[in-house]
Amino acid sequence: MSKIDFDFCASSFLALRHVCEPGISWKPGWDPIVIRSNRENSTSVFTAFQLDEILKNSIRLSLQRHNVGIMLSGGMDSAILASYLPQGTKAYTLKSDAPGAENEVSAASKYAEINDLDLQIVSVSWDDYLGALPTLSRARRAPIHSIEPLILKTLKILKTDGLTAMICGENADCVFGGFDQLLTYNTDPIQFIERYQFLSPEAVLRRPVDVSFAFNRFIVNGVINTHSVMENLFADESLNSYINPCRCEGVDLIAPFSQLRMGDPLDINRVKHGDSKYLIRELYRIRYPGMQPPDKKPMPRAVGIWLQDWKGPKHPIFREFDINSFSSDQKWMLFALENFTHLCESA
């Protein structure tokens, strides 16, 4: 029997972008669905050459079992995976239809051309977001990440193309030392937790709950292991943003990086001096000789443009605050939580 604690669930979503504690529900029958990974069963990777062989074999097996497409961005991770695919494989890249929104079309087109992939541009609108929000929220039993409507629309097109599985580069940053600003931040637990949380529940909720205990397992002798936070707590949250749309559409998710871990401890010194994801960078140079690894960019989302005139949430779970003091992603989280709250109440 799950414990019912709406306030805890709301606070955990805002701070960590998912409900961190199993067995706690929004209301009876509304247990959040979070697929948690088991890092102990992950394959250890020590060198870029070993990573090359592991990924090559993983993609080969996936091609034997599925009709696959790939989500192709302009980043290293999906570019590396694309290099193992047969010519003519379907690739999908995203473009928001909001004026001035960033997109990945130019960079993705470069990798599609190099690997002779069949690239399709997926244009996403605010109507796509509003249409997907109830479906994805019900399926997850929780507010959703802002990338989920993008992925859902891609999957609908992928299925129309007769494919059964989607390859993506998710979790490479978490496992191999991306997110350098977090990894190299102060290892004092209090300061790191304050920096890590996406939106402070105390700033916006009338009844906030402290969820900082979720970090306790990463603290040893008063020091927090920032890489362990990323490859566990963050990786689970991030991967579920792909798992949920895939479950909704009945598409298999192939995320090879999520099955791996670094064999040697991450060299934080290298990351601190600009060499983040160094094994991935070395593999990129193997797969794309003579090319410079691209800068890391998040998946393009235009929620900030679409929500620029939004006045903020009105539901009584929220206290009064200035919505303009929050970032685009934080505005989306508030929007998603308010919509989910109404959905939950009406069910």
C-alpha positions as CSV (number, residue, x, y, z in Angstrom):
1,M,0.0,0.0,0.0
2,S,1.5,3.3,-1.1
3,K,1.7,6.3,1.2
4,I,-0.4,9.2,-0.1
5,D,1.5,12.5,0.1
6,F,0.8,15.0,-2.7
7,D,3.0,17.7,-1.1
8,F,6.0,15.4,-1.1
9,C,5.4,14.4,-4.7
10,A,5.0,18.0,-5.8
11,S,8.2,19.1,-4.0
12,S,10.2,16.1,-5.3
13,F,9.1,16.9,-8.9
14,L,10.2,20.6,-8.6
15,A,13.5,19.8,-6.9
16,L,14.5,16.7,-8.7
17,R,12.2,16.5,-11.8
18,H,10.8,13.2,-10.6
19,V,9.3,11.6,-7.5
20,C,12.5,10.2,-5.9
21,E,11.0,7.9,-3.3
22,P,9.2,4.6,-4.3
23,G,5.9,3.9,-2.5
24,I,4.7,7.5,-2.3
25,S,1.7,8.5,-4.4
26,W,-0.1,11.7,-5.4
27,K,-3.5,10.1,-4.6
28,P,-4.8,6.5,-4.4
29,G,-4.0,4.7,-7.7
30,W,-1.7,7.4,-8.9
31,D,1.7,5.9,-8.1
32,P,4.4,7.7,-10.2
33,I,6.0,5.4,-12.8
34,V,9.7,5.6,-12.6
35,I,12.0,2.9,-14.1
36,R,15.1,2.8,-12.0
37,S,18.3,1.5,-13.4
38,N,20.7,-1.0,-11.7
39,R,24.2,0.4,-12.2
40,E,25.7,-2.7,-10.6
41,N,24.7,-4.6,-13.7
42,S,26.2,-2.1,-16.1
43,T,29.1,-2.9,-18.4
44,S,32.4,-1.2,-17.3
45,V,34.2,0.8,-19.9
46,F,37.9,1.6,-19.5
47,T,39.0,2.9,-23.0
48,A,37.6,4.6,-26.0
49,F,38.5,1.5,-28.1
50,Q,36.6,-0.7,-25.8
51,L,33.6,1.7,-25.9
52,D,33.8,1.5,-29.7
53,E,33.5,-2.3,-29.7
54,I,30.7,-2.3,-27.1
55,L,28.6,0.2,-29.0
56,K,29.3,-1.5,-32.4
57,N,28.0,-4.8,-31.0
58,S,25.1,-3.2,-29.3
59,I,23.9,-1.6,-32.5
60,R,24.5,-4.7,-34.5
61,L,22.3,-6.7,-32.1
62,S,19.6,-4.0,-32.2
63,L,19.5,-4.1,-36.0
64,Q,19.0,-7.9,-35.8
65,R,16.0,-7.6,-33.5
66,H,14.3,-4.4,-34.6
67,N,13.5,-2.0,-37.4
68,V,15.3,1.0,-36.0
69,G,15.4,4.8,-36.4
70,I,17.7,7.2,-34.6
71,M,17.1,10.6,-32.9
72,L,19.9,12.6,-34.4
73,S,21.0,15.8,-32.8
74,G,24.1,17.9,-33.5
75,G,25.9,16.4,-30.5
76,M,28.7,13.8,-30.1
77,D,26.5,11.1,-28.6
78,S,24.0,10.6,-31.3
79,A,26.6,11.3,-34.0
80,I,28.7,8.4,-32.7
81,L,25.7,6.0,-32.7
82,A,24.8,7.2,-36.2
83,S,28.2,6.1,-37.4
84,Y,27.4,2.4,-36.8
85,L,24.1,2.4,-38.7
86,P,23.6,1.1,-42.3
87,Q,23.2,3.6,-45.1
88,G,19.6,4.7,-45.6
89,T,18.6,4.3,-41.9
90,K,15.9,6.7,-40.9
91,A,17.0,9.6,-38.7
92,Y,14.9,12.2,-37.0
93,T,15.8,15.7,-35.8
94,L,13.7,18.3,-34.1
95,K,12.6,21.8,-35.0
96,S,10.2,24.0,-33.0
97,D,8.0,26.2,-35.0
98,A,8.3,29.2,-32.6
99,P,9.9,32.3,-34.1
100,G,13.6,32.5,-33.2
101,A,13.7,29.0,-31.6
102,E,17.0,27.1,-31.8
103,N,17.1,23.9,-33.8
104,E,19.5,21.1,-34.6
105,V,18.8,20.8,-38.3
106,S,22.1,22.1,-39.6
107,A,24.3,20.0,-37.4
108,A,22.1,16.9,-37.7
109,S,22.1,17.2,-41.5
110,K,25.9,17.1,-41.5
111,Y,26.0,13.8,-39.7
112,A,23.2,12.4,-41.8
113,E,25.1,13.3,-45.0
114,I,28.4,11.8,-43.7
115,N,26.7,8.5,-42.7
116,D,24.2,8.5,-45.7
117,L,21.1,8.4,-43.4
118,D,17.6,9.3,-44.5
119,L,17.0,12.5,-42.4
120,Q,13.5,13.7,-41.5
121,I,12.9,17.0,-39.8
122,V,10.2,16.9,-37.1
123,S,8.5,20.2,-36.6
124,V,6.9,20.7,-33.2
125,S,4.3,23.3,-32.2
126,W,2.7,24.5,-29.0
127,D,-0.5,22.6,-30.0
128,D,1.6,19.4,-30.1
129,Y,2.6,20.2,-26.5
130,L,-0.9,20.8,-25.3
131,G,-2.2,17.7,-27.1
132,A,0.5,15.5,-25.7
133,L,0.5,16.8,-22.1
134,P,-2.6,14.8,-20.8
135,T,-1.5,11.5,-22.4
136,L,2.0,11.7,-21.2
137,S,1.1,12.9,-17.7
138,R,-1.5,10.1,-17.2
139,A,1.0,7.5,-18.5
140,R,3.7,8.7,-16.1
141,R,1.4,9.5,-13.3
142,A,3.4,12.6,-12.8
143,P,4.2,16.0,-14.5
144,I,6.4,15.5,-17.5
145,H,9.7,16.8,-18.7
146,S,9.6,19.4,-21.5
147,I,11.3,17.1,-24.0
148,E,8.6,14.4,-23.8
149,P,6.1,16.0,-26.3
150,L,9.0,16.3,-28.8
151,I,9.9,12.7,-28.4
152,L,6.2,11.6,-28.6
153,K,5.7,13.3,-32.0
154,T,8.9,11.8,-33.3
155,L,7.8,8.4,-32.3
156,K,4.4,8.8,-34.0
157,I,6.3,9.5,-37.3
158,L,8.7,6.7,-36.7
159,K,5.9,4.2,-36.3
160,T,4.2,5.6,-39.5
161,D,7.5,4.8,-41.2
162,G,7.2,1.2,-40.2
163,L,9.9,1.2,-37.5
164,T,9.7,-0.5,-34.1
165,A,12.6,1.0,-32.1
166,M,14.3,4.3,-31.6
167,I,18.0,4.7,-30.9
168,C,19.1,7.7,-28.8
169,G,22.3,8.9,-27.1
170,E,20.6,9.5,-23.7
171,N,22.6,9.0,-20.5
172,A,26.1,9.5,-22.2
173,D,26.5,12.8,-20.3
174,C,25.4,11.3,-17.0
175,V,27.7,8.3,-17.2
176,F,30.8,9.7,-18.9
177,G,31.2,13.1,-17.3
178,G,29.1,15.6,-19.1
179,F,27.4,18.4,-17.1
180,D,30.8,19.8,-16.1
181,Q,29.3,22.7,-14.3
182,L,27.6,20.4,-11.8
183,L,30.4,17.8,-11.6
184,T,33.0,20.3,-10.7
185,Y,30.8,22.3,-8.3
186,N,31.5,22.5,-4.6
187,T,31.4,18.9,-3.1
188,D,29.9,20.3,0.2
189,P,26.5,18.5,0.3
190,I,24.5,21.5,1.3
191,Q,25.9,23.8,-1.4
192,F,25.8,21.1,-4.1
193,I,22.2,20.1,-3.3
194,E,21.1,23.8,-3.5
195,R,22.9,24.1,-6.8
196,Y,21.5,20.8,-8.2
197,Q,17.8,21.2,-7.5
198,F,15.9,22.4,-10.5
199,L,13.4,24.6,-8.7
200,S,13.2,25.3,-5.0
201,P,9.9,24.0,-3.6
202,E,10.1,26.6,-0.8
203,A,10.0,29.4,-3.4
204,V,6.7,28.4,-5.0
205,L,4.7,25.9,-2.9
206,R,2.5,26.7,0.2
207,R,3.4,23.4,1.8
208,P,7.0,22.5,0.6
209,V,8.7,19.3,1.7
210,D,12.4,18.8,2.1
211,V,13.6,16.0,-0.3
212,S,17.3,16.5,0.3
213,F,17.5,13.0,1.8
214,A,17.6,11.7,-1.7
215,F,21.3,12.7,-1.8
216,N,22.3,10.9,1.4
217,R,23.5,7.7,-0.4
218,F,26.0,9.8,-2.3
219,I,27.6,11.4,0.7
220,V,30.7,9.8,2.3
221,N,32.7,11.5,5.2
222,G,30.9,14.8,4.6
223,V,31.7,14.9,0.8
224,I,29.2,14.4,-1.9
225,N,30.2,12.3,-5.0
226,T,28.9,14.5,-7.8
227,H,29.6,11.9,-10.5
228,S,27.6,9.3,-8.6
229,V,24.7,11.7,-8.3
230,M,24.7,12.3,-12.1
231,E,25.0,8.6,-13.1
232,N,22.3,7.5,-10.7
233,L,19.8,10.2,-9.6
234,F,20.0,12.3,-12.7
235,A,20.4,9.4,-15.2
236,D,17.2,7.7,-14.0
237,E,15.2,11.0,-14.2
238,S,16.6,11.8,-17.6
239,L,16.1,8.3,-19.2
240,N,12.5,8.2,-18.0
241,S,11.8,11.2,-20.2
242,Y,12.4,8.8,-23.1
243,I,10.9,5.7,-21.6
244,N,7.5,7.3,-21.0
245,P,6.8,8.4,-24.6
246,C,8.1,5.1,-25.9
247,R,5.7,3.2,-23.6
248,C,2.9,5.4,-24.8
249,E,3.6,4.6,-28.4
250,G,4.7,1.0,-28.0
251,V,8.1,1.7,-29.4
252,D,11.3,0.0,-28.0
253,L,13.9,2.4,-26.7
254,I,17.6,1.6,-27.5
255,A,19.8,3.7,-25.3
256,P,23.2,2.0,-25.3
257,F,25.0,4.5,-23.1
258,S,22.5,3.8,-20.3
259,Q,23.8,0.3,-20.0
260,L,27.4,1.4,-19.3
261,R,29.5,2.8,-16.6
262,M,33.1,4.0,-16.4
263,G,35.5,1.3,-15.3
264,D,37.9,3.8,-13.7
265,P,36.8,6.7,-11.5
266,L,36.0,9.8,-13.5
267,D,38.9,12.1,-13.6
268,I,37.3,15.3,-12.3
269,N,40.5,17.2,-12.9
270,R,40.3,16.6,-16.6
271,V,36.6,17.6,-16.6
272,K,37.5,20.8,-14.6
273,H,40.1,21.7,-17.2
274,G,37.7,21.5,-20.2
275,D,38.0,17.8,-21.1
276,S,34.4,16.7,-20.2
277,K,33.3,13.3,-21.5
278,Y,36.9,12.5,-22.5
279,L,36.2,8.9,-23.4
280,I,33.3,10.0,-25.6
281,R,35.5,12.7,-27.2
282,E,38.3,10.1,-27.9
283,L,35.7,7.8,-29.5
284,Y,34.3,10.7,-31.6
285,R,37.8,11.3,-33.0
286,I,38.0,7.6,-33.9
287,R,34.7,7.6,-35.7
288,Y,35.1,11.0,-37.3
289,P,38.9,11.5,-38.0
290,G,39.9,15.1,-38.4
291,M,36.6,16.5,-37.2
292,Q,36.3,18.7,-34.1
293,P,33.8,17.4,-31.4
294,P,30.9,19.8,-31.3
295,D,29.9,21.8,-28.2
296,K,27.2,20.3,-26.0
297,K,23.7,21.8,-26.5
298,P,20.5,20.7,-24.9
299,M,17.6,19.4,-27.0
300,P,16.0,22.6,-28.5
301,R,12.7,23.4,-26.8
302,A,10.7,26.6,-27.4
303,V,8.8,26.5,-24.1
304,G,10.3,29.8,-23.0
305,I,8.9,31.5,-26.1
306,W,5.5,29.8,-25.8
307,L,5.2,30.6,-22.1
308,Q,6.6,34.2,-22.2
309,D,3.1,35.7,-21.7
310,W,1.9,33.1,-19.2
311,K,1.0,34.7,-15.9
312,G,1.9,31.8,-13.7
313,P,0.0,29.1,-11.9
314,K,-3.2,29.9,-10.0
315,H,-3.9,26.6,-8.3
316,P,-4.0,27.0,-4.4
317,I,-1.0,24.6,-3.9
318,F,1.1,27.6,-5.1
319,R,2.1,30.6,-3.1
320,E,2.4,34.0,-4.7
321,F,5.6,34.7,-6.5
322,D,6.9,36.6,-9.6
323,I,6.8,34.2,-12.5
324,N,9.3,36.3,-14.4
325,S,12.0,35.5,-11.9
326,F,12.2,31.9,-13.2
327,S,13.9,30.4,-16.3
328,S,12.2,29.0,-19.3
329,D,12.6,25.4,-18.0
330,Q,11.4,26.4,-14.5
331,K,8.3,28.0,-16.0
332,W,7.6,24.8,-17.9
333,M,7.9,22.8,-14.6
334,L,5.4,25.1,-12.9
335,F,3.0,24.8,-16.0
336,A,3.4,21.0,-16.1
337,L,2.8,20.7,-12.3
338,E,-0.3,22.9,-12.4
339,N,-1.8,21.0,-15.3
340,F,-1.0,17.7,-13.7
341,T,-2.6,18.8,-10.4
342,H,-5.9,19.6,-12.3
343,L,-5.6,16.2,-14.1
344,C,-5.0,14.4,-10.9
345,E,-8.0,16.1,-9.1
346,S,-10.4,15.3,-12.0
347,A,-9.5,11.6,-12.3
